[in-house]
Amino acid sequence: MYKIFFSLIVILFCGSGFLYSQVDQNKTSIIQSGSDRLPEYISEQWTTNNGLPINHVNQIYQTPDGFIWLATFTGLVRFDGITFKEFNSGNTPSLPSNRITAIQPGDGNTFWINSEQGHLVLYENGEFISFVDSLSLNMMPGTTNNRIFTEFDGEQTWIGTGKGLFFFHERETKPFMPDIFKNKAITAIHKGSDELIRIHDLDGYLWTINTNREIVDSIKTVGISGASHIIDDQQGSIWITRNQIAKIDQDGYRTITPPTQFKTEWDQIHPYFLSMKENQDGEIMVMSLNGLMKIENNELVSVDFIDYQSYGTFPEFLGTSFTTCRDTSIWAIVENRVYKNGEFVFSAGANGKTIYCDREDNLWISTMRDGLFRYRKSILRNITF
């Protein structure tokens, strides 16, 4: 029986699309899920002890060609399932900074990266192209204006900065309607299922742009200036958030404010709500500085309440506290607790900061000091001896 069990373990580790020779065997385990209806998960961990360049990982992203990319403070890291390759300003002169804070999707295998100093860099066909100069930016390290947002609409990439709105098309970056947006701080961009681009600015306006690059609507979002996140739901409603949550639909504009006990320690400076995601059942899940919440009957209900965090990270504003798998299930990470569609599933090996579901439905979790985790469904649950 031992030989059969060992053979199954070997098959599991070698037959799922990646090799695991670089994984420390002491860092591999089987995790019991929190529900009898869900399978156990095989946990794997990478740290500096087994190949990961740094134990602090800001964000995880996968390109269609299968590579896993990591934003870290020592550079951009590519993982092929066996080895990690780090791109930094030492071995890649066109990369202007090692302190990579976020990765944003582009067209196909291209993507955009953000640095702590405010650089915006395009990775395309193995080449790094910096766009700070062409965006006429004058950044101060550590300021919120360093958060440059991008959104690919299928034809061009929209770029929101602290100095205005731009679009990138055919390798050219151009300001968009500078008579309106010059020096206007853009804090969120979203492409909706209706193909419209919506942006929010620090003055508290929500702008809607159609596929012809025409402004078709703008409204003042009372109570919200500089939204941290925008989504649209299955019913066509628009949701924006920062210090409170607003819903915009055919009935107009209304806000949803959490119970006062959720915001007792909030400094009223940093966004209290970080991001939102709609699950399969049409529920809006919300990540905040006090953990995971959901909206029920136009009221906020706590799912996993945690002690107040002083601020969110840039990837969290991009929505990386949530991830969507191929079956459209929504996963979330709160400290070390992993949720699927708002239901607890299992505890990770360390407190996570972001979560990512790859093309094989493996869950990846980044941490601030404990490296990188991957969780794969185990088939052992359905095997008896």
Helices and strands as residue ranges (DSSP letters): H 2-14, G 25-27, E 29-31, E 41-46, G 48-50, E 57-62, E 68-72, E 75-79, E 84-87, E 100-105, E 111-115, E 120-124, E 127-130, G 133-135, G 144-146, E 149-152, E 157-161, E 164-169, E 172-175, H 178-181, E 186-191, E 197-201, E 205-209, E 215-220, E 229-232, E 238-241, E 245-249, E 252-256, G 260-263, E 273-278, E 284-288, E 291-296, E 299-305, H 314-317, E 322-324, E 330-334, E 337-340, E 343-347, E 354-357, E 363-366, E 372-377, G 380-382
